[in-house]
Amino acid sequence: MEYGNLNVDEKYSSIVEPNLYCDNILEPGITYNSDFQGDANSGLVKVYRQKSDGAAEPTTPAGNFQDTDAENELVDIRLNNSFRKSKKIYKVQANAVSYPIADVTFSTAINDVKEGYQAAGLACLVTEGNVLSSTTALSKTNIKKTVLDMRAALRKKKVKADVVFASVDAFTAMLEAAGDQFTPAKNDEMVATGQVGYWLGMKWYEANATENSAAVYYDHAGKKHTVDLSGVDLVMYDHRFFSIVDNLEEMRIIDSEKFVGSLAQIEINTGYRVTTTDGVIVKTNKALEPAVEEASEEA
């Protein structure tokens, strides 16, 4: 390198510039139900759901019981979404750079998997939830009414609306409308940027994974869906009815037998399921194209 006519030294930093990734919005017990996690190693988790006869009606005293049969049904959560990443680290390359290339490459592989994991979760919510017919664009003048109407629709179905995933544009409109009524979440790593907080009694997340126009996930029946998330404004739901089950197979850095160097690898198997469709409502700004469905394929 030259300053004018003078050659100067070059220095390569041992600190690596970060890459850009979508926000981590899937939090166990907060934005999804993780109650069935303990059964993950089976590959297929079958959940009992007891059927209800509805509200009991009063009768007069000194009467007889009216017996009904106990009934239940099974809800399948199949761990058929396998996220894998394997990155090569040649020894000659590792020796030629000043930063810890193995650690950084391993971190990159993990973040690549996390990015796909977040997008797949959103794709499941959009595909298996109830999509509103209205595609009216959101702004600071109409977002409050839209949100309250969505909340009312859920409450009338006995659902507790506690989470909202919002696109960047919808989240911005919400901040403009909410003003100082928006309460940033406490003790949250994203609080500094205002990406998580409370408004109208619900916890809001800015979900920039909605910029993904081809998010992929396999449903509980084994069908592959490719979902355009770019038209999604809001996903409002009761987190108890959106289940994710994970089975971490491996996270490792191992020596390669094919070349001089190592491999940074991660594999995780995941099952996504909206267990109660009435628990999720989706607002879009355009008619979503039907998701591409393919037969189940072996990962």
Disulfide bonds with the S-S distance in Angstrom:
none
